[in-house]
C-alpha cells in the first residue's frame, strides 16, 4: 500500500514548495538593505538609548559602509560601520553612518551639550583604531574623535550643543589606509546636559 504523501498530485507540489523555501532562506531577505528610518530609541533616566532595533535602518554617507547583524527573523542586533580606504580623519562635510532620530527624540538633545557613550566590539579583522561621533543636522558636522582599544569597551564623547539635530553620526577611523576598517556598535547612550541658549 502506497503512502498518500507520495501521490504525484501531493508529493511534487510539496517538493516544489520545499525547494522554493530553501532558495528563499538562502537569499536571506531579512538581511537585505533597507531604506533609512527614523528611530525613537528608549528614554532611560533622561538619556536616549539606541540599541538593537534602533540600528535596523541607518543612513550611510559617502565613503562609508554599514551592515546590520540580524537574526533569522530580521530583527537587528548590532551595527557594523567601516570607513573606505584613504579617507583619513572625518571632515566637517562628511556625515558618516547616521542613526536618524524622530523629532521628539532629537528635541531632547537639541541646544544641549551631550555626553555620548558608545559600546563597541572590535571586528575580528580590519579593526578600526578610532571612532568619531557627532550630533548632526543642517550644516557641517562637528566630529569628536577617540582612540578605541582592540577589545570590547565603551568610549565616551563630549559633544557640543547644537540646534536642529536630526541624527547621531558615527565614523570609523583607521591609521591604515589600504582597505576598509570598521567596528561593531553594540549600544549608544546619549545623555543631555543643561540647555544652552542659542546652542
BAZAVO-779780 format. One record per residue: z, y, x of N, C-alpha, C in turn; residue in three letters. Coordinates in steps of 0.02 Angstrom, whole numbers, padded with zeros to 5 digits, always signed. Layout:
<atoms>
ZYXZYXZYXALA...
</atoms>
This chain:
<atoms>
+00000-00060+00043+00000+00000+00000+00000+00062+00045UNK-00047+00107+00031-00054+00167+00072-00009+00223+00046UNK+00024+00257+00093+00069+00312+00075+00028+00370+00047UNK+00054+00401-00005+00017+00456-00039+00002+00514+00008UNK+00045+00524+00059+00035+00580+00106-00031+00575+00144UNK-00054+00513+00153-00115+00503+00192-00178+00503+00150UNK-00172+00519+00086-00231+00526+00044-00271+00586+00070UNK-00337+00579+00079-00377+00634+00109-00369+00701+00076UNK-00359+00702+00009-00353+00766-00026-00286+00801-00012UNK-00238+00763+00015-00173+00792+00031-00166+00800+00107UNK-00184+00748+00145-00173+00749+00217-00212+00804+00253UNK-00277+00810+00239-00318+00858+00276-00299+00931+00262UNK-00287+00950+00200-00263+01019+00190-00197+01033+00225UNK-00151+00984+00224-00087+00994+00258-00097+00999+00334UNK-00142+00959+00361-00156+00961+00433-00186+01029+00452UNK-00230+01056+00410-00260+01121+00423-00207+01176+00421UNK-00163+01173+00371-00109+01223+00366-00062+01219+00426UNK-00046+01159+00448-00003+01149+00505-00035+01178+00569UNK-00099+01164+00579-00135+01190+00638-00138+01266+00636UNK-00152+01294+00576-00155+01367+00569-00087+01398+00584UNK-00033+01365+00562+00034+01390+00576+00049+01390+00651UNK+00029+01338+00686+00039+01334+00759+00001+01390+00795UNK-00061+01402+00772-00101+01455+00803-00068+01523+00791UNK-00045+01534+00730-00013+01598+00713+00050+01609+00755UNK+00091+01557+00763+00152+01562+00803+00135+01577+00876UNK+00082+01544+00902+00063+01554+00972+00039+01625+00985UNK+00013+01658+00933-00009+01728+00941+00050+01777+00942UNK+00108+01754+00922+00170+01794+00922+00160+01862+00889UNK+00142+01863+00824+00130+01928+00791+00192+01972+00790UNK+00252+01943+00794+00313+01983+00795+00319+02027+00857UNK+00281+02009+00909+00284+02047+00972+00227+02097+00980UNK+00183+02101+00931+00127+02148+00936+00153+02220+00937UNK+00118+02265+00971+00139+02336+00972+00143+02365+00902UNK+00189+02411+00893+00199+02444+00828+00193+02519+00836UNK+00173+02552+00783+00170+02625+00784+00241+02652+00792UNK+00249+02707+00830+00316+02736+00839+00350+02752+00772UNK+00415+02739+00769+00453+02752+00708+00515+02793+00724UNK+00536+02834+00676+00597+02873+00683+00657+02828+00674UNK+00708+02838+00716+00768+02796+00715+00830+02837+00698UNK+00873+02807+00658+00936+02841+00640+00991+02822+00688UNK+00989+02762+00716+01043+02739+00758+01107+02730+00717UNK+01163+02723+00750+01228+02718+00717+01273+02774+00743UNK+01313+02801+00700+01361+02853+00720+01428+02820+00728UNK+01454+02820+00790+01518+02789+00805+01563+02840+00840UNK+01616+02860+00807+01663+02909+00834+01628+02973+00857UNK+01580+02996+00818+01545+03058+00833+01487+03050+00881UNK+01477+02991+00909+01422+02979+00957+01365+02942+00922UNK+01304+02956+00945+01245+02921+00920+01233+02860+00964UNK+01233+02801+00934+01223+02738+00971+01156+02708+00952UNK+01115+02695+01002+01049+02666+00992+01047+02600+01029UNK+01034+02546+00993+01027+02481+01023+00989+02435+00975UNK+00970+02378+00997+00934+02326+00960+00880+02357+00915UNK+00892+02362+00849+00840+02383+00802+00815+02454+00816UNK+00855+02496+00849+00833+02564+00866+00778+02564+00919UNK+00769+02507+00953+00718+02502+01005+00652+02473+00978UNK+00648+02462+00914+00592+02423+00886+00524+02456+00895UNK+00520+02522+00896+00454+02554+00898+00458+02621+00935UNK+00464+02619+01002+00467+02682+01041+00398+02713+01048UNK+00397+02776+01069+00334+02810+01086+00328+02809+01162UNK+00271+02788+01187+00261+02780+01259+00213+02832+01285UNK+00237+02875+01331+00197+02928+01358+00148+02904+01412UNK+00105+02949+01433+00055+02934+01485+00089+02914+01550UNK+00061+02863+01583+00088+02840+01646+00149+02795+01640UNK+00166+02778+01579+00225+02736+01567+00203+02672+01531UNK+00245+02621+01535+00236+02560+01497+00301+02544+01462UNK+00296+02513+01404+00357+02490+01370+00342+02424+01335UNK+00395+02384+01330+00390+02319+01297+00457+02306+01264UNK+00455+02281+01203+00517+02266+01166+00527+02190+01164UNK+00584+02167+01188+00602+02097+01182+00624+02084+01110UNK+00593+02034+01078+00609+02018+01008+00625+01944+01001UNK+00661+01928+00947+00671+01858+00931+00613+01832+00890UNK+00616+01770+00869+00560+01739+00833+00546+01773+00766UNK+00595+01809+00739+00587+01843+00675+00561+01914+00685UNK+00553+01936+00747+00526+02002+00760+00579+02056+00768UNK+00644+02036+00766+00697+02086+00773+00704+02105+00847UNK+00709+02170+00859+00713+02196+00928+00781+02182+00958UNK+00781+02170+01025+00843+02160+01062+00850+02210+01119UNK+00799+02213+01162+00802+02257+01221+00736+02295+01228UNK+00741+02351+01263+00682+02392+01277+00668+02391+01352UNK+00610+02367+01371+00589+02368+01441+00545+02429+01451UNK+00561+02469+01502+00518+02526+01518+00497+02520+01591UNK+00438+02545+01606+00413+02544+01675+00370+02605+01687UNK+00368+02626+01750+00326+02682+01770+00267+02654+01810UNK+00208+02679+01797+00149+02656+01831+00148+02682+01904UNK+00106+02651+01947+00106+02670+02018+00089+02743+02030UNK+00116+02769+02086+00100+02836+02110+00119+02892+02062UNK+00175+02883+02027+00198+02935+01981+00253+02979+02009UNK+00289+02955+02060+00342+02996+02090+00398+03010+02040UNK+00431+03068+02051+00485+03089+02005+00455+03118+01942UNK+00492+03116+01886+00464+03141+01824+00453+03217+01825UNK+00398+03238+01798+00381+03309+01793+00400+03335+01724UNK+00411+03400+01717+00428+03428+01651+00376+03415+01598UNK+00313+03404+01619+00260+03391+01570+00259+03319+01546UNK+00297+03274+01577+00299+03204+01557+00348+03194+01499UNK+00332+03145+01457+00376+03128+01401+00412+03062+01412UNK+00389+03021+01458+00420+02956+01469+00413+02911+01409UNK+00461+02866+01400+00465+02824+01341+00518+02854+01296UNK+00499+02870+01235+00543+02908+01190+00567+02866+01132UNK+00632+02872+01118+00661+02847+01056+00660+02905+01007UNK+00615+02902+00958+00608+02957+00910+00667+02956+00861UNK+00696+03014+00848+00756+03019+00807+00740+03048+00738UNK+00774+03021+00688+00770+03051+00621+00803+03120+00623UNK+00780+03167+00582+00806+03235+00585+00882+03240+00580UNK+00912+03199+00536+00985+03203+00529+01022+03178+00591UNK+00991+03132+00627+01021+03108+00690+01012+03160+00745UNK+00951+03187+00750+00937+03238+00801+00981+03299+00791UNK+00997+03316+00728+01037+03376+00714+01107+03370+00745UNK+01133+03310+00754+01199+03300+00784+01199+03319+00858UNK+01140+03318+00889+01135+03330+00961+01108+03399+00979UNK+01079+03433+00930+01047+03498+00944+01097+03551+00964UNK+01075+03594+01011+01114+03651+01034+01182+03630+01062UNK+01186+03571+01089+01248+03546+01120+01231+03512+01186UNK+01273+03520+01237+01264+03478+01296+01280+03406+01275UNK+01245+03358+01303+01252+03288+01282+01267+03245+01343UNK+01318+03203+01337+01331+03151+01387+01294+03089+01363UNK+01247+03066+01402+01207+03008+01383+01227+02949+01428UNK+01250+02896+01396+01268+02835+01432+01215+02782+01417UNK+01183+02757+01470+01130+02708+01462+01151+02643+01496UNK+01158+02590+01458+01174+02524+01485+01108+02488+01497UNK+01102+02458+01556+01038+02428+01575+01048+02363+01612UNK+00994+02324+01616+00989+02265+01659+00931+02276+01706UNK+00939+02259+01770+00881+02264+01815+00831+02209+01798UNK+00768+02221+01809+00718+02169+01798+00719+02120+01857UNK+00701+02056+01845+00703+02007+01899+00655+02024+01956UNK+00598+02055+01940+00550+02076+01991+00531+02148+01977UNK+00510+02183+02029+00488+02253+02022+00540+02297+01986UNK+00602+02292+02009+00656+02330+01978+00653+02403+02000UNK+00661+02448+01952+00663+02520+01967+00726+02536+02007UNK+00723+02588+02047+00781+02609+02087+00816+02670+02056UNK+00786+02698+02004+00816+02756+01972+00796+02760+01899UNK+00832+02801+01862+00818+02811+01791+00828+02885+01776UNK+00783+02913+01738+00789+02983+01716+00794+02985+01640UNK+00828+03036+01615+00836+03044+01543+00829+03117+01524UNK+00810+03129+01462+00804+03197+01437+00811+03199+01362UNK+00831+03257+01336+00827+03271+01265+00759+03304+01255UNK+00720+03279+01208+00651+03302+01203+00637+03334+01136UNK+00590+03382+01138+00568+03417+01078+00505+03454+01097UNK+00494+03513+01068+00436+03554+01088+00449+03584+01156UNK+00399+03584+01198+00406+03615+01264+00422+03564+01318UNK+00432+03589+01380+00443+03545+01438+00505+03502+01431UNK+00504+03445+01465+00562+03400+01468+00607+03421+01527UNK+00671+03423+01515+00719+03439+01567+00751+03373+01591UNK+00719+03341+01640+00741+03274+01662+00802+03278+01707UNK+00849+03232+01697+00906+03223+01741+00901+03151+01767UNK+00904+03143+01833+00892+03078+01864+00956+03050+01895UNK+00961+02983+01895+01016+02948+01927+00988+02887+01963UNK+01019+02869+02019+01003+02806+02052+01036+02750+02013UNK+01002+02693+02007+01032+02636+01973+01037+02577+02021UNK+01088+02536+02009+01102+02479+02052+01060+02419+02032UNK+01055+02371+02077+01017+02310+02063+01061+02259+02027UNK+01100+02282+01981+01143+02240+01939+01154+02275+01873UNK+01173+02237+01822+01185+02267+01757+01242+02318+01761UNK+01232+02375+01729+01282+02428+01733+01267+02480+01678UNK+01309+02531+01676+01299+02589+01632+01296+02650+01675UNK+01244+02690+01666+01236+02752+01704+01244+02811+01656UNK+01274+02865+01681+01290+02922+01638+01251+02984+01660UNK+01224+03019+01610+01186+03080+01622+01220+03138+01585UNK+01223+03196+01616+01247+03257+01584+01185+03299+01568UNK+01165+03300+01505+01104+03334+01485+01120+03402+01455UNK+01083+03454+01475+01096+03522+01449+01077+03528+01376UNK+01109+03576+01343+01095+03588+01272+01022+03607+01262UNK+00996+03586+01204+00927+03602+01188+00920+03607+01112UNK+00879+03654+01090+00865+03661+01018+00805+03618+01000UNK+00798+03604+00936+00740+03569+00908+00727+03502+00942UNK+00778+03462+00947+00772+03395+00977+00738+03348+00926UNK+00694+03306+00951+00665+03255+00908+00665+03185+00940UNK+00688+03179+01003+00687+03114+01036+00733+03115+01097UNK+00750+03055+01118+00782+03044+01183+00729+03011+01228UNK+00717+03041+01285+00666+03016+01331+00697+02979+01390UNK+00665+02925+01410+00686+02885+01468+00627+02876+01514UNK+00641+02874+01578+00587+02867+01628+00612+02828+01688UNK+00581+02771+01702+00598+02732+01761+00573+02769+01824UNK+00609+02761+01879+00590+02792+01943+00592+02738+01996UNK+00546+02741+02043+00547+02693+02099+00532+02729+02164UNK+00565+02705+02217+00550+02732+02284+00485+02702+02311UNK+00462+02648+02280+00398+02617+02298+00344+02641+02250UNK+00283+02645+02273+00230+02674+02232+00169+02627+02225UNK+00178+02563+02245+00120+02519+02247+00104+02485+02181UNK+00153+02480+02136+00142+02447+02072+00193+02473+02022UNK+00190+02446+01961+00237+02468+01909+00306+02440+01923UNK+00357+02483+01913+00427+02462+01921+00465+02482+01859UNK+00511+02439+01838+00544+02453+01775+00616+02431+01771UNK+00644+02438+01711+00714+02422+01697+00719+02403+01623UNK+00768+02362+01607+00780+02341+01537+00838+02381+01509UNK+00825+02416+01454+00875+02458+01421+00911+02417+01367UNK+00977+02414+01371+01017+02374+01325+01048+02418+01270UNK+01072+02477+01289+01108+02519+01242+01107+02591+01265UNK+01103+02637+01218+01106+02709+01232+01161+02739+01188UNK+01204+02778+01219+01257+02812+01182+01254+02886+01199UNK+01240+02927+01149+01234+03000+01158+01296+03033+01128UNK+01335+03067+01171+01398+03098+01150+01389+03174+01152UNK+01385+03206+01093+01375+03279+01093+01438+03316+01112UNK+01429+03371+01149+01485+03415+01167+01492+03471+01117UNK+01526+03523+01137+01537+03580+01093+01471+03619+01084UNK+01459+03647+01025+01398+03686+01013+01391+03743+01062UNK+01328+03757+01081+01313+03812+01125+01267+03860+01086UNK+01287+03922+01079+01248+03970+01042+01181+03981+01076UNK+01126+03974+01038+01059+03985+01064+01038+03932+01114UNK+01072+03873+01113+01056+03820+01159+00988+03793+01149UNK
</atoms>
